[in-house]
């Protein structure tokens, strides 16, 4: 089937696992269908999941956390140092924990 469609076998197996048939006795996994594969139904499901709200960003322009991160970066701290320092200073406040990847993403945004 993969060769016929010009796709990788792993792509086909992922799509079938995500939107294909599952046994009714199996536990429900994110509303996956119990019927066979249907491209229209898979497309509707993909659009519905794409529109679901994602977590809000920790580092948005007006936040105090972003101002603090910018201040530390201006002092020539690396994103790794900023991340570790925030974790050390606020061990019981996960809202103030920011990974270095998040800092890099905010910088480039």
Secondary structure, DSSP 8 states (H G I E B T S, - for coil): -HHHHT--HHHHHHHHHHHS---TTS---TT--SS---HHHHHHHHHHHHTS-----SS-TT-HHHHHHHHHHHTT--HHHHHHHHHHHTTT-GGG---HHHHHHHHH-
